[in-house]
Amino acid sequence: MLEASTILKKSEQQVSCNLNDEVAILDLKGALYFGLNDVGAHIWQLLDEPRSVDRICGAVVEQFDVEPAACQADVLRFLAGMQEAGLIEVAG
């Protein structure tokens, strides 16, 4: 289970590229394609280096018009889905 202090990083089992304001990700293990736009693409770019869930939420709140509590719930749900898909993993 992810917590605010959990530090995440991109999995090495994926490749991604930026397409304007969107991101395309290919899971190399499952050969699945994922597309991210807006907030998802912003979070993906934040994970260019390992970051805590708390720091990711702070950056999203600064960039988008969202309340911190709602942001944390949404970001945790998004990151859990990315982790389940094997696109991100806990660092360390």
RAPEHU-V411988 format. One record per helix or strand of 3 or more residues. SS is the DSSP state (hx for helix, st for strand). FROM is the first residue (numbers start at 1). TO is the last residue. If there is no record, write none. Layout:
# RAPEHU-V411988
((SS & FROM & TO) (SS & FROM & TO))
This chain:
# RAPEHU-V411988
((st & 7 & 10) (st & 14 & 19) (st & 22 & 27) (st & 32 & 37) (hx & 38 & 46) (hx & 53 & 63) (hx & 68 & 84) (st & 88 & 90))
